[in-house]
Amino acid sequence: MAAVLHLVTFLVVLKSACCAQPRPAQDKISPIINMQLDSRKKMLTWTYTRNVSDQECTIDTPTAYSATVKPQVTEDHTYMCTFPNSVLHRGANLTVNVTCDGDVFLQVLTFANPGREGSGAVNFSCLIYNVCFMNCSWAPGPAAPADVKYRLFWASRHEADAECVHYILGPTGTRVGCHFDQLGKPQRTDNYFFLVNGTSRETAIPFLDFTPFKAVQIEKYDPPRNITITYNRSHHIIRWEHPEIRFDLSSHMLYYELDIQTPASSAETNRVFQRGQDPNVYLMPSSATRAKSAFRVRVRYMYNRLWSEWSPTQRFGLPEQDFSGALVGPVVGTAALSALVLMFLCKRFSVRRKMFPPIPQVKKEIAKALMPTPGVAWDEGPPPPGPQDPEDVVTLEATC
């Protein structure tokens, strides 16, 4: 009887073993271990306990950003996925999905940005200027402790991740910016990646990160160069040259604003916009200008709103050579007319009278008394000879 019972028991166990359903994949041990996120590099890393296939990783953020990429593996068999276009400071869910021994495994890492709310940096911005320099700035968060110490990290597709070297300090000694004087060789496709974190003895400081900054869109140009205004008697011809810029861009990507100021109009309403693909020339009719009319110009990249400073203001006016040429005719004419009048007057009055001074006439009554001889009219020719006794003669000189 005992032998029969043992046989029945064996058959039951054998049937259970043969007919049992396989366990779901999620009930098995996942091969994914050591999942970690480097928030500065936006890099998720992990390792496996056994061989896997069909692997991928996904990120989801509260900003509705989602991306799925294929992992890469390093020499020490560490797997990684990077999400350079993501923003992590609001948190994220990162998932690794693999197939192992025919089973599918999912493992999720939930990331939260630790630290006191409102203590992280705010109002972050960056600006490239003078072709080869860049400044970044930020402000302490409203809840930042007094001893907060911010640190800025940046990288590009051609520059390795590095910390700021030249920090800018605010009035209280807190770091509020960074100056870069080594940006490397410019590449039109450059994207800059920034992250600002912080430390304090009082509390943890949440970091602040961003989507990549397109380098060509954060450059503030210098004003246009070599501005000239010439005059051709009908128009003022304004010319300028493109500014020197950091990146190799077509002139089609430049956008100019011309400000033509006249005494009778407001400088805010007399603006002209011109594309860089057009010649850098503007014709201003002379009839539209006044004595105090002026001109200035600025420039920006087509796809941003970052204008350069205004160029120095230049006044309109006739060139010196044109102004003197316009006066030559009247001056010469006036001088010639004056010379003719002067010559006429001098010839009529001065020269003739100086060479042939007139003899004053004696009244006829006196002449008759002194000279009883019949009178002769003195209107023409010289007077007749007088008496032998000399008489007083008064000479009258005329001047011109």
ABEGO torsion letter per residue (X at the ends): XAAAAAAAAAAAAAAAAAABBBBBAAABBBABBGBBBBAAAGBBBBBBABBBBGBBBBBBBAAGBBBBBBBBBBAAGBBBBBBAABBAAAEBBBBBBBBBGGBBBBBBBBBBBBEBBGABBBGBBBBBBGGABBBBBBBBBAABBAABBBBBBBBBAABBBBBBABBBBBAAGBBABBBBABAEBBBAABBBBBBBBBBBAABBBBBBBBBBBBAAAABBBBBBBGBBBBBAGABBBBBBBBBBBABBBBAAABBBBBBBBBAABBAAABBBBBBAABBBBBBBBAAABBAABBBBBBBBBAABABBBBBBBBBBBEBBAAAAAAAAAAAAAAAAAAAAAAAAAAAAAAAAAAAABBBBBBBBAAAAAAABABBBBBAABEBBBBBBABBBBBBBBBBBX
